[in-house]
Amino acid sequence: MNAVRPLRVVIAGGRGMIGAALARSLTAIGHHPLALTRGEPASARDLRWDAAAPDPRVFERADVVVNLAGATLARRWTASVREEIVESRVGLTSRLVAAMARAAHPPRVLVSASAIGWYGDRGDELLDEASERGRGFLAELAQRWEQAAISASASGVRVVRLRIGIVLSARGGVLARLAPLYRAGLGGPIGDGRMWWSWIALDDLVAMLTRSVVDDTIEGVMNSVSPAPVRQADFARALGRALGRPARFPTPAVALRLAFGRMADEVLLAGQRVRPRRWIEAGGGFRHSDLDGALRDALEGRGDLDEA
């Protein structure tokens, strides 16, 4: 879309950590982001909607829709929780796409989140966008999630699917959960620490999202990770260094399985060694390709794209 005019960008999940940072980035370069909200709008930048039955008028004259919505994975996966997770991704995306298609003046671009869970637990295998889907609940979920987004292409919509890795920000996600333990001197490797963690700094992820919004040459699937995945034990040591604390207290796999069941095996103890091949081929760069620097900046609040 190589923007020559301000774009109206509607963001599902726009109040979350990633969505709010994206909105700030888009505003800074002259676009008009609107965050979809189920409650009362808090500002002129909020747009109320019913996620269970989206009104096509919500998407009237929007240029782009960005879908970042999804219920948290970080809990025990009971049958009802799995159903909620699927509904919040596959069901919501399907309804969103259908509402876009029914709008009188529909958006022409959909940028939709996915996850590197698509690849499953693959050991030391180096993975890129051409790699086959893995096995397990998360891999199957990601496939269905992406297929729901791809269905928008039948209406001529440019669809971008970002397979997002571990996002580094002190405001949320893995880092916000781990930092208090490390500050208390209780941090350390998870399980045997040999699984690969493919991470990305929040500002680098926002750069990928922003370009996906404005650049017509970006289409299809793109891995949203840094070019420097690390083993989990190395991540633990780097976080300890960033906080000036030891990282000597491992969390045994058996304890994680007792606490979280299947989620532990697919999220906490699984790994993907992922390469952002398509972003690199598109000429995209990284502010953070070094984990130590990325962690320091994230913990100090730099890179969160705050408003001035």
N, C-alpha and C positions, 0 to 999 in steps of 0.2 A: 504493500500500500504506500510505501515511500512518501510519507505524508507531505502534502502541499497545503493542507488546511487543518485546523484543529479537528480531532476525532472525538466522537462521543463514545466512551468505552464503559460498558456496563459490566460490573465485576461481582460475580457470585462468590461469597467468601471475602468480600472487600473490607470487612472489619477485622479480619484475622491478621496475623503477623506478616504474612507474605502479601496479602491483598492490600493492606494499608501502606506497605512500603512501595508496592507497584503504583498505587494511586499518587503517592508523593512524587515518584519518578515521572509519571505521565504529566502531572500538573506542572512540574518544573520545565518541561519542554513544550508547554502550550496546549496540551490536550485537556479533555473534560471527562474525568473518571466519575462514575456514579456507583456507589456500593449498594447492592441489593440487601435489604434488611427485612426480617419478618416482624420486627417491632415498629414502634413509632420512629420515623426519621429524626435523627438528632441534628441534622444540618441539611442545607440545600444540596449537598453531595450524596445524600442517601435517597434510595428509591425503594419504596415498600413493595413487597411482593408476597405471594402465597406459594411457597416451594412445593406444596402438595398439588396445587392446581394453578400453574403460572398463567397469568393473563397475557396474551400476545401483545397487548398495548404497552406492557412494560418495556418491550424491545423495539417499539416504534422509533424509527429514525436513529437507532443506535448504529454506529459503524462497525463496532467490534463487541463481542461478548467474551469475557475471560471467566472460566469456570475453575475456581479453586476450592470449592466446597467439599466437605467430607468429614464424617465423624471420626473421632480419634481411634487409633488402633491399640493404644497403650493400656490394655486391660485384658482380663481373662475373656477368651472368646467363647462365651456360652452360645447356645443356639440363637437366643434373642439378640445378643450383641452382634453375631455374624450377620443376622438379618438386617440390623440397623446399619452396619457398615456397608453392606451391599446396596441397600436402599439409598443411603446418603451419597453414593457415588453413581452407581448404574441407574437406579430409578430416577434420581434427580436430574442426571445428565440427559436421560431419554426425554423427560418432560420438558426440560429447558430447550432442547433441540426442536421438539415438536412445536413449542410456543413460538420460537424464532421463525419457523417455517410458516406459521399462520399469521404473522405480523403483516400489515398492509405494506410497510416499507421495511423489509427485514434486514438484519445485519448481514454483512458479507464475509465476516471473519469470525471464527471460533477458536480461541486458544484455551485448551483444556488440560488440566493437570492429569498426570498419571504418576506412576512410581517405578523405581528400579526393582521393586518386588516382582515385576513382570518376569525377570530372569530367574527367579527362584534361587535356591542355595547352590552355587556353582563352584565352590572351592577356589582354586587358583586360576580358573579359566578367565582369560581376558575377553570381556564382552563389549560389543558395540551395537548400534541400532539394527544391524543385520542378524544378530544372534537370535536363535530360536527362543520361544517362550519356555520358561521352566515349569516346575511342578509345584503344587500346593495351593492353598486357599488364596494367598496373595497374588500368585501368578494368574490364576483363573479370574480373580477379581479384576486385575489390571486389564486382562484381555477384554472382559465384558465392558469395563469402563471405557476403554478406548474405542470399542466397537460402537458404543452408544454415541460417542463424539463423532466418529467417522460417518455416521448416518447423515450428518448435516451436509456432507459433500454432495448428496443426491440433489440438493437444492442449489448447487453452485457455490456453496460456502467454502472458503479456504480454511482448512482445519489443521491446526498445529497441536501435536500431543507432546507434552514435556514429561519425560520420565525423570522424576525428581528424586535426588538422593537425600542424604542427611543434611539438613539446612542448619548452618551455624548462626545462631543469634541468641543473645542472653535473654531475649524477650519471650522465647518459647522453644518448643521442640526438645530434642535430646540434650542440648547444651544447658538449657534452663533447668532440666531435671538433674543432670549430673553435677553441675557446679556446686550446689550446697553440700553434697556428700564429700567432694574433694576439699572444699574449704574447711570441713570438719575433720579432715585427715583420714577419711574413710574410703577414698577412691582407689580404683585399681582395675585390672582387666576383668572382662566378663567371660566366664567360662575359661577355655584355654587361651583366649585372646588371639587365635590365629585367623579368625574370619576377617575378610576384607570389608572395610567401611569406605564407601564412596560418598564423599562429602562435598558440600558447596557452600561458599560464603553467601550470605543473604544478598549482598549487593551484586554479586555475579549472577545469581538467579534472577534478580530483578532486571539486570541488563538483558538476559535472554528473553524474559517475558516482554520487556519493552520492545525489543527488536521484532519479536514475533507479532506484536500488535501492529507495527508500522511498516514492516518490510514484506512486500508481496512475494519475494523469492523464498521466504521461509515457509515450508509446508511439510506436513507429515510428522514423523516421530523424531524427537531429538532428546538425547540424554542430557539431563541438567545436573552435571557433576563437575567437579574440578578434574584436571588432568592428572592428579596425584593421589589416587586412593591409597589407604594405609591399612595395615593390620590393626585390629582393635587394640591389641596390647600397646602398639606404638601410639595410637590415639590417646590411650590412657596416660602414657608417659608425657605426651605433649601437653595434655590438659593439666597434669600435675605441674609441669614447668611453668605454664602460663599463670597458674595461681600460686606458684611458690610453695606447693604442698607435695607430700609424698603420694605415690600411686602404687602402694604395696599391698592393698587389701582386695584380693580377687573375690568376685562373686561366683560361687560354684554353680555349674550348670544345673545340678540337681535342685538347688534352692530356687532357681528361676523357674524350672519346670513345675515344682510344687506350687509356686505362687501364681504362675500365669498359664500353665498348661501349654496348649498348642501354640499360643502366641509367642512363648519364649523360643520355641524351635524355629519359627518362621521369621521372627523379627529380631530378637535379642541375640540369638546364637547362630543365625544365618548370615551369609555375607555374599556380596556381589562385587567383583572387581571390574568396574565399568569405566569405559573410555568415552569422552564426549566427541566422537569422530565428526558428526555432522556439524556441530558448532565450530569446530576447528576448520573444517573444510569451507564453511561459510565466512571465514575470516574473523570469527569472533575471538576475543582475547579474554584474559582473566586478570582481575585485580589481585586475586589471591590464588596462587597455585602452591603456596607453602603453608602447611598446616599450622606451624607455630605462629606465624604472623596473622593468619586468619583467626586463630583462637584469641590472640591478644586483642585484636581489633574488635572482635565480637564481644568479648568480656568487658571491654572498656566503652562499648556502645558506639564505636565507630563502624561505619558501613551499614547502619540501620536506616540511612536515608531520612533522617529526621528533618522536619521543616525548620527553616532558619528562624 
